[in-house]
């Protein structure tokens, strides 16, 4: 009776599916004999030919060894329930707390109409290209796996599960990752992919960061002293300070004066999970650190941002070009062009479609692309580089662009904040003598223009080689010339020759780049040279005698530090009228008869002492009330 029922049910199901227009799937199977389990678990089919409807019911089960070929009509392959890949219902890391050098337990639950054949996990250690696989063990409906202790490192890991059903359909889970605790003796900067694989050299400023979250971020715990110090930036007050705490994802200036290179050993902490990390970028410059123990790619839209750049990563000290990868222990600067806080997602890992050999990739960063590229007809850009024996500055740009204006805008970048003496090319976009920009891009609507340049050398270590490089060629009718203000010469072949600065200058070396139509360039060169004083001079104040105020004129042939101080006839200092660095030119200062405390002085004779460079002169001034 039971055998008769078994024969009737498949026929009934076949007729029902024919009536409702269902298609069919035929498969040749070679599994073990059918079990007593009524669901489609491993071993459901015996050897032979089996045809099932899209509802999953067996239609024909022919256990002969003969082949059957049915490829048309009702017997076609369908996309029914039995063709769906397995479902990952659960995949978790079972251990609540992961520790370096301790194994990790994983648990998963899968479901499938056809039954599960096998499952395994794929493990990728952060920073490594190789992918390791381990089988998952099954207990009832639960699958488990174990990651050996040798694979649990401060570089962390990502793990995914792959499950295959009895008809060879497969599914992959999303990846899992978790923080990993490490001891004080485990992390070090002396690793191959570190920004400082050989340690931090002595007597050199470096931008550094700490990967991972330190259990104790206070600097006092590091045993710092006068030979070993960090500096951070107080943006509100525009000054440097020694911080009390080290924060994740931030960069710090660091310098030490020990006898040899040193490694970072930050103490115990937590290695971040390998998942997206949000970086906050405020308008202007931002000190950013890599929060991971692996190198992390980063590609930013240079229309919104400039950077990241690092410092001192070459044989010489200076700012790097824009990098595409942030290394552990490395510190970086990123300039936010916008006027609002920007969030950038740093992705240490990306799940990708791949073959069996490579399931994951650690070489995919997030690319931000929001604004159109900075290109347009007749736009151009020049890069200015400066090199001395121990220092360099290659990140200086002038040019014209369709999105820029003649004033300060998103195309202009302030000089990166440097904590100590260095070599730098400064730009004064407003021609006010304030060389505080590293990039000055102006409107494409103008053709002619003058860019003020100044080479700053905090430590004079030989000649400075200044070169001009074309990033995007100017139009053919544009002439580029350089006026050397120190030597009062003009170079109309500057793109080919550059300029070698061999003169020692304690306050900088001034130049002007004149760009435009040939007539404009020639006229501007002559105007600049004719307008330059040839020597230091101090005029006589007028009026003299005076009652309310008096004016004192002076001339500077080159940029100089200017000191103008007033003394009474007893030689006592009364007032300081000027004590600052000024560019060349004809200038003046006014005295209103007040002393340094803001009080009116008595009538009498006063001496004005003028110092500029090696020049010294005095003038008598008579105050009458």
C-alpha positions in Angstrom: 0.0 0.0 0.0 2.8 2.4 0.9 4.7 1.6 -2.3 1.5 2.4 -4.3 1.2 5.8 -2.5 4.8 6.5 -3.3 4.2 5.8 -7.0 0.9 7.9 -7.1 2.3 11.1 -5.4 5.0 11.9 -8.0 2.5 11.3 -10.8 0.0 13.6 -9.1 2.6 16.3 -8.5 3.7 16.0 -12.2 0.1 16.5 -13.4 -0.5 19.4 -11.1 2.6 21.2 -12.3 1.8 20.5 -15.9 -1.7 22.1 -15.3 -0.3 25.3 -13.7 2.4 25.6 -16.4 5.5 24.8 -14.3 8.8 23.9 -15.8 11.1 21.2 -14.7 14.7 20.5 -13.9 16.5 17.4 -14.6 19.7 16.5 -12.9 22.0 13.5 -12.9 23.0 12.8 -9.4 25.5 10.5 -7.9 25.0 10.8 -4.1 24.4 8.1 -1.5 21.1 6.3 -1.2 18.0 8.2 -0.1 17.7 8.5 3.7 14.6 8.5 5.7 14.7 12.3 6.1 11.8 13.9 4.2 13.7 17.1 3.6 16.3 17.8 1.0 19.4 17.2 3.2 22.7 15.8 2.2 22.2 12.3 0.6 18.5 12.8 -0.4 19.0 11.4 -4.0 20.2 8.0 -4.9 22.2 7.4 -8.1 20.3 7.9 -11.3 18.1 10.5 -13.1 15.8 12.7 -11.1 13.3 15.3 -12.3 11.8 17.8 -9.9 9.4 20.6 -10.3 10.0 24.2 -9.2 8.0 23.5 -6.1 10.8 21.2 -5.0 8.8 18.0 -5.2 10.3 14.9 -6.8 8.5 14.2 -10.1 10.5 11.3 -11.7 13.1 9.3 -9.8 14.6 6.7 -12.1 17.3 4.8 -10.3 18.8 3.1 -13.3 22.1 3.9 -14.6 20.8 4.8 -18.0 21.1 8.3 -19.2 18.0 10.4 -20.0 18.1 13.4 -22.3 15.1 15.8 -22.0 16.0 19.3 -23.1 12.8 20.8 -24.5 9.1 21.1 -24.0 8.2 20.8 -20.3 11.6 19.5 -19.3 13.7 22.6 -19.1 15.8 24.0 -16.3 13.9 26.4 -14.0 14.7 29.0 -11.4 12.5 27.4 -8.7 13.1 27.1 -5.0 15.7 24.3 -5.4 17.9 26.6 -7.6 18.3 29.3 -4.9 21.7 29.4 -3.2 22.0 28.8 0.5 21.1 31.5 3.0 23.5 32.7 5.7 21.2 33.1 8.7 23.9 33.8 11.2 27.7 34.3 11.2 29.3 35.6 14.4 32.5 35.8 16.3 31.7 33.9 19.5 34.4 35.4 21.8 33.5 38.6 23.5 37.1 39.8 23.8 39.8 39.1 21.2 43.5 39.1 22.3 46.7 39.0 20.3 48.0 35.4 20.3 44.7 33.8 21.3 42.5 31.7 18.9 39.1 32.9 17.8 35.9 30.8 17.6 33.3 31.4 14.9 29.8 30.2 14.6 27.3 30.1 11.7 23.9 28.9 10.7 22.9 28.2 7.1 19.6 27.1 5.5 18.9 25.7 2.1 16.1 23.8 0.3 18.5 21.2 -1.0 20.5 20.6 2.1 24.0 21.8 3.0 27.0 20.0 1.6 29.8 21.8 3.3 31.0 25.2 4.6 34.4 26.9 5.2 35.8 30.2 6.3 38.3 32.6 4.5 40.7 34.6 6.6 42.7 37.6 5.5 45.2 39.1 7.8 45.3 42.9 7.5 48.0 44.1 5.1 48.6 40.6 3.6 47.4 39.5 0.2 47.1 35.8 0.9 43.8 34.3 1.9 43.7 31.3 4.2 40.7 28.9 4.4 39.5 26.5 7.1 36.7 24.0 7.0 33.7 24.5 9.3 32.5 21.6 11.5 28.8 20.8 11.7 26.8 19.9 14.8 23.1 19.6 14.0 22.2 23.0 12.4 25.3 24.8 13.7 28.6 25.2 12.0 31.8 26.2 13.8 35.4 27.1 13.0 38.5 28.1 14.9 41.1 30.7 13.8 44.5 29.7 15.2 46.2 31.9 17.7 49.1 32.4 15.3 46.8 34.4 13.0 45.5 36.8 15.6 47.8 39.8 15.3 47.7 43.5 15.9 47.3 43.9 12.1 43.9 42.3 12.7 41.9 40.2 10.2 38.7 39.9 8.2 36.8 36.6 7.9 34.0 35.4 5.7 32.1 32.1 5.4 31.3 30.2 2.2 28.5 27.6 2.2 27.7 25.0 -0.6 24.4 23.1 -0.9 23.9 19.6 -2.3 23.4 20.8 -5.8 26.6 22.8 -5.7 25.0 26.2 -5.3 27.1 28.5 -3.1 26.8 31.7 -1.0 29.3 33.9 0.8 28.7 35.9 3.9 29.7 39.5 4.5 33.0 39.8 6.3 33.5 39.9 10.1 36.1 41.8 12.0 36.6 42.8 15.6 39.0 44.9 17.8 42.0 43.0 19.1 43.7 43.8 22.4 47.5 44.0 22.4 50.1 44.2 25.1 52.7 46.9 25.7 55.5 44.9 24.2 53.8 44.0 21.0 53.4 47.0 18.7 56.5 48.7 17.2 57.2 51.1 14.4 60.0 48.9 13.1 57.9 46.9 10.5 58.2 46.8 6.8 55.1 48.8 5.9 55.5 51.4 8.6 56.2 55.0 7.8 59.3 54.6 10.0 60.5 51.0 9.4 64.0 51.8 10.7 62.8 54.0 13.6 62.6 57.7 14.0 66.0 59.4 13.3 67.4 61.8 15.9 67.3 65.6 15.5 64.7 65.5 12.8 61.1 66.6 12.9 58.6 64.0 11.8 54.8 63.8 11.7 53.7 60.7 13.6 50.5 59.0 14.7 49.6 56.1 16.9 47.7 53.2 15.3 45.1 51.7 17.6 43.5 53.0 20.7 45.9 53.3 23.7 44.6 52.2 27.1 46.6 55.1 28.5 47.1 57.9 26.1 48.7 60.3 28.5 52.2 61.4 27.5 53.4 61.2 31.1 53.2 57.4 30.8 55.7 57.4 28.0 58.5 58.8 30.1 58.9 61.9 28.0 61.6 64.4 28.8 63.5 67.2 27.1 65.0 64.7 24.7 61.7 63.3 23.5 58.7 65.5 22.9 55.4 65.8 21.0 53.7 69.0 19.7 50.2 69.5 18.7 48.4 72.5 17.1 46.1 74.9 18.9 44.1 76.2 15.9 42.0 78.7 17.8 45.0 80.5 19.2 47.3 79.6 16.3 50.2 78.3 18.4 51.9 75.0 19.3 51.6 73.2 22.6 52.7 70.0 24.2 49.5 67.8 24.5 48.5 65.8 27.6 46.9 63.0 25.6 47.4 61.2 22.3 44.2 60.7 20.3 43.4 58.1 17.7 43.5 59.4 14.1 45.5 62.5 14.9 49.1 63.5 13.9 51.8 65.1 16.1 55.1 66.7 15.5 57.8 64.6 17.1 61.5 65.1 17.6 64.1 63.4 19.8 67.7 64.0 20.7 68.9 60.5 21.6 72.0 59.0 20.1 70.3 56.6 17.7 67.0 56.0 16.0 64.2 55.0 18.2 61.0 52.9 17.9 57.6 53.7 19.1 56.3 51.5 21.9 53.1 53.1 22.9 52.0 50.6 25.5 48.9 48.4 25.6 45.8 49.2 23.7 43.3 48.0 21.1 43.8 47.3 17.4 40.9 48.7 15.5 38.5 46.4 13.7 39.2 46.5 9.9 36.1 48.5 9.0 35.3 52.0 7.7 36.8 54.8 9.9 35.4 58.3 9.7 37.9 61.1 9.6 36.7 64.6 10.4 38.3 67.3 8.2 37.7 70.9 9.3 38.1 73.8 6.8 41.8 74.5 6.3 44.7 72.2 7.3 44.1 69.0 9.4 46.7 66.8 11.1 45.6 63.2 10.3 47.0 59.9 11.4 46.5 56.4 10.2 44.4 54.6 13.0 45.3 51.1 11.7 48.3 48.9 12.0 48.3 48.3 8.2 48.8 50.7 5.3 45.5 52.1 4.1 44.9 53.5 0.6 43.3 56.9 0.3 42.3 58.8 -2.8 40.7 62.2 -2.3 39.1 64.5 -4.8 41.7 67.3 -5.1 38.9 69.7 -5.9 37.6 69.3 -2.3 40.9 68.5 -0.6 44.6 68.8 -1.0 46.6 65.8 0.3 47.4 63.9 2.2 51.0 64.9 2.4 53.7 63.8 4.8 57.0 65.4 6.1 60.5 64.1 6.2 59.9 60.8 4.4 62.8 61.3 2.0 66.6 61.6 2.5 65.9 65.4 3.0 63.4 67.1 5.1 60.4 68.5 3.3 56.8 68.1 2.4 56.0 65.1 0.2 53.8 65.0 -2.9 50.2 63.9 -2.4 50.3 60.3 -1.3 47.8 57.6 -2.1 48.5 55.4 0.9 48.7 56.2 4.6 51.2 54.1 6.5 51.0 53.0 10.2 52.8 55.4 12.6 52.8 58.0 9.8 51.3 61.5 10.3 49.8 63.5 7.4 48.3 66.9 6.5 45.1 67.3 4.5 43.7 70.6 3.4 39.9 71.0 3.3 39.1 73.6 0.6 35.4 73.8 1.7 34.0 76.0 4.4 32.3 73.2 6.3 33.3 70.1 8.2 33.8 67.1 5.8 33.7 63.4 6.8 35.9 61.1 4.8 35.6 57.3 5.2 38.9 55.5 5.4 38.4 52.0 4.3 41.1 49.5 5.3 39.4 46.6 3.4 36.9 46.1 0.6 35.0 43.0 -0.2 35.3 42.2 -3.9 34.1 39.7 -6.4 37.0 37.3 -6.8 38.1 33.8 -7.7 38.8 31.1 -5.2 42.4 32.2 -4.7 41.6 35.8 -3.7 38.4 36.6 -2.0 39.3 39.8 -0.4 41.4 42.8 -1.3 43.2 45.2 1.1 44.2 47.5 -1.7 41.0 49.3 -2.4 40.4 52.8 -0.8 37.4 55.0 -1.1 37.5 57.6 -3.8 35.6 60.8 -3.3 34.4 62.6 -6.4 32.0 65.4 -6.0 33.2 68.3 -8.0 34.1 68.6 -11.7 37.8 68.3 -12.5 39.9 71.5 -12.5 40.3 71.7 -16.3 39.2 74.1 -18.8 40.3 75.7 -22.0 43.3 78.0 -21.5 43.7 76.9 -17.8 47.3 76.4 -16.8 49.4 75.6 -13.7 53.1 75.7 -12.8 54.8 73.9 -9.9 57.7 75.6 -8.1 60.3 73.5 -6.3 63.1 74.5 -4.0 66.0 72.2 -3.0 68.9 72.7 -0.6 71.3 70.2 0.8 69.1 69.0 3.7 65.7 70.5 2.9 63.2 70.7 0.1 59.8 72.2 -0.8 58.1 70.9 -4.0 54.5 71.7 -3.3 54.0 75.2 -4.6 51.7 76.1 -7.4 50.7 79.2 -9.4 48.3 79.4 -12.3 44.9 80.2 -13.6 41.7 78.1 -13.4 38.1 78.4 -14.4 36.8 78.0 -10.9 39.2 80.6 -9.3 39.1 84.3 -8.8 41.7 87.0 -8.5 41.2 87.1 -4.7 41.5 84.4 -2.1 39.3 81.4 -2.8 39.2 77.7 -2.9 42.1 77.5 -5.3 44.5 79.0 -2.8 46.2 77.1 0.0 47.8 78.4 3.1 51.3 77.2 3.9 51.2 74.0 6.0 52.1 74.7 9.6 55.7 73.9 10.3 57.0 73.7 13.8 60.7 74.5 13.1 63.1 76.0 10.6 62.8 74.6 7.1 63.0 75.5 3.5 59.9 76.9 1.9 58.6 78.9 -1.0 56.1 81.4 0.1 53.5 83.2 -2.0 51.9 86.6 -1.4 48.6 86.5 -3.4 47.6 90.0 -2.2 51.0 91.6 -2.7 50.9 92.7 0.9 54.2 91.3 1.9 52.6 88.4 3.7 54.1 85.2 2.2 51.6 82.8 3.8 50.4 80.8 0.8 51.8 77.7 -0.9 49.3 77.7 -3.8 47.9 80.8 -5.6 45.5 80.0 -8.5 43.7 83.0 -10.1 40.9 83.6 -12.5 41.1 82.3 -16.1 39.4 85.5 -17.2 42.7 87.4 -16.8 45.8 86.9 -18.9 48.4 89.1 -17.3 49.6 88.8 -13.7 52.4 89.1 -11.2 53.1 86.5 -8.5 55.3 87.5 -5.5 57.6 84.7 -4.4 59.9 84.4 -1.4 62.3 81.6 -0.5 62.5 81.0 3.2 65.4 79.1 4.6 65.2 78.4 8.3 68.6 76.7 8.2 71.0 77.8 5.6 72.8 74.7 4.3 74.1 75.7 1.0 72.7 77.0 -2.3 69.0 76.7 -3.0 68.0 75.5 -6.4 64.6 76.9 -7.5 63.0 75.3 -10.5 59.7 75.8 -12.4 57.8 72.9 -13.8 54.7 72.9 -16.1 51.8 70.9 -14.7 49.5 72.1 -17.4 51.0 74.2 -20.2 50.1 77.9 -20.5 48.8 79.1 -23.9 51.4 79.5 -26.6 51.2 83.4 -26.5 52.0 83.6 -22.8 55.5 84.7 -21.7 56.9 83.6 -18.3 59.7 85.7 -16.7 61.2 86.0 -13.2 62.5 89.2 -11.6 65.3 88.6 -9.1 64.7 91.5 -6.6 67.9 90.8 -4.7 70.1 91.2 -7.8 67.8 93.4 -9.8 67.9 91.1 -12.8 65.2 89.6 -15.1 65.2 86.0 -16.4 62.9 85.4 -19.4 64.0 81.8 -19.8 63.1 80.7 -16.3 61.3 77.5 -17.3 64.5 76.2 -18.7 67.1 77.5 -16.3 65.5 78.1 -12.9 67.5 80.1 -10.4 70.3 79.2 -8.0 70.2 81.2 -4.7 73.7 81.3 -3.2 73.4 84.5 -1.2 72.8 84.2 2.5 69.7 85.9 3.6 68.4 85.8 7.1 64.9 87.0 6.2 64.3 85.4 2.8 65.0 85.9 -0.9 62.4 87.8 -2.9 61.3 87.3 -6.5 58.5 88.2 -8.8 57.1 85.9 -11.5 55.6 88.0 -14.4 53.3 86.1 -16.7 51.2 87.3 -19.7 51.4 88.9 -23.1 55.0 89.9 -24.2 54.3 93.6 -24.1 52.9 93.4 -20.5 55.8 91.3 -19.3 58.4 93.7 -20.7 56.6 96.8 -19.3 56.1 95.2 -15.9 59.7 94.1 -15.6 60.9 97.6 -16.3 58.3 99.1 -13.9 59.4 96.8 -11.1 63.1 97.4 -11.6 62.7 101.2 -11.9 60.6 101.3 -8.7 63.1 99.6 -6.5 65.2 101.8 -4.2 68.9 101.3 -4.8 70.0 101.8 -1.1 68.8 102.2 2.4 67.7 105.7 3.3 66.2 107.5 6.2 64.5 110.9 5.5 63.8 113.8 7.8 60.6 113.8 9.6 58.0 116.4 8.7 56.6 118.5 10.1 59.5 119.3 12.4 58.9 120.7 14.9 55.5 119.1 15.3 52.5 119.2 17.6 50.1 116.3 17.0 52.1 113.9 14.9 55.0 113.6 12.5 55.9 111.3 9.5 59.3 109.6 9.0 60.1 108.2 5.5 62.6 105.5 4.7 63.6 103.2 1.9 64.5 99.5 1.7 66.3 98.1 -1.3 65.6 94.5 -0.3 63.5 92.8 2.3 64.8 93.6 5.7 64.1 93.5 9.4 63.3 97.1 10.3 63.7 98.6 13.8 62.6 102.2 14.5 62.9 103.3 18.2 62.6 106.7 19.9 64.8 107.9 22.7 64.8 111.0 24.9 67.9 113.0 25.5 68.8 110.9 28.5 69.1 107.8 26.2 65.9 106.2 27.6 63.7 104.4 25.2 60.4 106.2 24.8 58.5 104.3 22.0 59.0 101.5 19.4 57.5 102.6 16.1 58.6 99.6 14.1 60.1 96.2 14.8 59.3 93.7 12.0 60.3 92.3 8.7 59.3 94.3 5.7 59.6 93.9 1.9 61.6 96.3 -0.3 60.2 99.7 -1.2 59.6 103.3 -0.1 57.9 103.4 3.3 57.0 105.6 6.2 55.9 105.5 9.8 53.9 108.1 11.9 54.6 109.0 15.5 51.6 110.5 17.4 53.6 111.7 20.4 52.7 108.7 22.7 55.1 106.4 24.5 55.1 102.6 24.8 52.4 102.8 27.5 50.1 104.9 25.4 50.7 108.1 27.3 51.5 111.5 25.8 55.1 112.6 26.2 56.4 116.0 27.2 57.6 118.6 24.8 61.3 118.3 24.0 63.9 116.8 21.6 63.7 113.1 20.7 66.0 110.9 18.7 64.7 108.4 16.1 67.0 105.4 15.6 66.6 103.5 12.3 68.1 100.0 11.7 67.7 97.9 8.6 70.2 95.2 7.6 73.6 96.7 8.3 72.3 100.3 7.9 72.0 102.6 10.9 70.8 106.3 11.0 69.3 108.7 13.5 67.1 111.8 13.2 66.2 114.6 15.7 62.5 115.3 16.2 61.2 118.3 18.1 57.8 118.0 19.9 56.2 121.4 20.8 52.9 121.6 22.6 
